[in-house]
């Protein structure tokens, strides 16, 4: 082989090896970028699954509550409770007024 041809082969191999190394470096960077993206997606998927779990729990709770009472029945029950609380307040006030009148009458009666 002539020395020029041997030199050209070495130059071409050196250039080819540089190109191969550059391509390997680029592919490695792409691989690392894709790996980070996959990791980020896995994290997001975990968050979504957690939200789905919470939604499933809420659906089960709603189903259980719906079996006990409907929203209109719950509103009616709350209205009745409110009326009972008002009645209790009025009756306690009336009882206190009557007790005060009775005590005042007995005190006045014992004085004379």
Helices and strands as residue ranges (DSSP letters): H 3-68, H 71-111
